[in-house]
Amino acid sequence: MEEPMAEDVAAQRERLMEGLRIYGGHYTELSRRFAAWLGLHSTDATALLEIAAAEERGAPLSPARLSERISLSSGATTALLNRLEAGGHIARSREHTDRRVVTLRGGAHIQERADEFFGPLAVRLDVATASYPPELLERFESFVADLNATMDAHLGDLAREEAAGIADGA
């Protein structure tokens, strides 16, 4: 059996990256439609999804962690959380032994609404992934984790460069 040529491997990597870019675009569009369906700004809906997903994983977010996840300043995150809390979409609580730590919880209806909106997609994604053996899915998980770690490192470098540029007066 022949080894794939370097050009074939490069082309395959490019196809994979293009597929991920397309997936990212679809995710962005789906998030936009979810926001419109809820009657919210897309950033507010993205924050709700982050809060609900973290809560579902058993690791609820703090405002600072949410700010990192959605790339907003602390002031902008506070304004966003004030809007979401006023609308009954989230609650802030002090559950930690350190009473200064605020925990974000989704309102009771948010998980139901997210399930209603995303449920049909979840079924389709389950069907799409069902034919892949667990070992291959494990490799996909590793691949995506590696890509995310690479992107996180790059974004961290960019943030440091931007901060250095600001500090230097550039």
N, C-alpha and C positions, 0 to 999 in steps of 0.2 A: 504494500500500500504506500502511495506517495505522500510525503509530507506536504502540507499546503505551502505554497510559495509565499514569500514575505508580502507580496502585493495582495494576495488573497486574504491574508490575515489582516492587513491594514484595511482592506475594503470591508471585511467582516466587522472590524471594530467601528468603522465609520457608520455602517448600517445599524449597529447596536446603539451608538450615540444618537443617531438620527431617530431611531425608534424611541429612545428615552426622551428626546426633545419633543417629539410628537405626543408622547404620553403626558409630559409636563404641560403641554398646551391644552390637552384634553382635561387634565386635572384643574387647570386654571379656569377653563370655560365652565366646567361643572361647578366649581366654587362660586363663580359669578352668577350662575343660574340659581344656585341654592340661596345666595344672598337676595336675589330678586324675588324668589319664591317666599322668603321670609320678610321681605320688605325692608331689608337692611343694606347698608353700605357693604361692599365686598370685604373691606378690612374687618368690619365688625363680625361678619359671618365667618371669616377665616379664624378670628380669635375664638369665636364660639366653638368651632370645630376643634381647635387646639385644646381648649378647656375640656370639652367633652371627651376627646380621645385620651387625654392624660388621666382624666378621672376614671375612664373605663379601664385603663391599664393599672389603676390603683396607685398612681403617682400624680395627684393633683398639682397644678401649677401655682406658683406664686406670681404676683404681678411682674417681678423682675424676670422670671423665667419666660413668661408669656412675651414680654418685651423682646427678649432674645429670639424667641421662636418666630415672631412675626416682623422682626426688624423695625421696631418703632422705638422712639426715644421714651424715656420714663414719663415725661410730661404728656406725650401723645397717648401712651398706654393708659395713663390715669384718666384722661378725657374719654377714651374709648370705654374703659371699665365703668365710668360714671354713666355713660349712655346705656350700656348693657344692663347695668344694675337698675337704673330708672325704668327701663322697659321690662323688668322682671325676668330678663334672660339669664342673669347670673346672680350669685350671692358671694359676698366676701366674708370670710370668717377667720377667727383666730383659734385654730385647733392645735397648734404647736405648743410645746412647753415654753418656748420663747414667744411670748405674747406679741412681740413685734412682727412676727412672721404672719403674713396674710395668705390664706388659702382661697383659691378660686373654685367655685362649684357652679355647675350649670343648673339653671332652673329645671324644674321637673319636666316641663314640656319640651325642652331642647333635645334631649335624647330621643324622645318620641318623634319629634319633627325630623330629626336627622335620620332616624331609622325609616321613617315614611319616605323621605326623599331618596336616600341612598340604598334602601333595601333592595329594590329591583336590580341595581348595579351590583350589589354584593352577591346576589344569586348568579348573575351572569359571570362575575369574576370567579366564583366557586366552580362553575361549569368549565370555564376556560382553563383553570389550573388543575382540575380533577384528573386530567389525563397524564399529568407529569408525576413521575415517581418521587417519593419523599426525598431520596438522595439528591435528585436534580434540583428540587425546590430548595434544599439546604444550600446547594452551590449557588443558586440564584440569590438567596439571602446573603451569603458571603460576598457575592459580587456587588450587590446593591449597598451593603454595609461598607465595602471598600470604596465604592464611588462616593458615598456620603462622607466618609472620613476624609477623602481627598478634597471634596468640595468644601467641607468645613475648614480644613487647613488653609486652603486657598483664600476663602473668605476672611479668615482670621488674619492672614498676611495682608490682604487688601485693607482691612480695618486698621491694622497697625501702621501701614503706609499712609493712610488718610490721616490718622491721628498725628503721625510724625510731621506730615505736611502742614497740618493746622498748627502744630506746636512751633514749627519753623516759620510760620507766617506766610506760607505759600498759598 
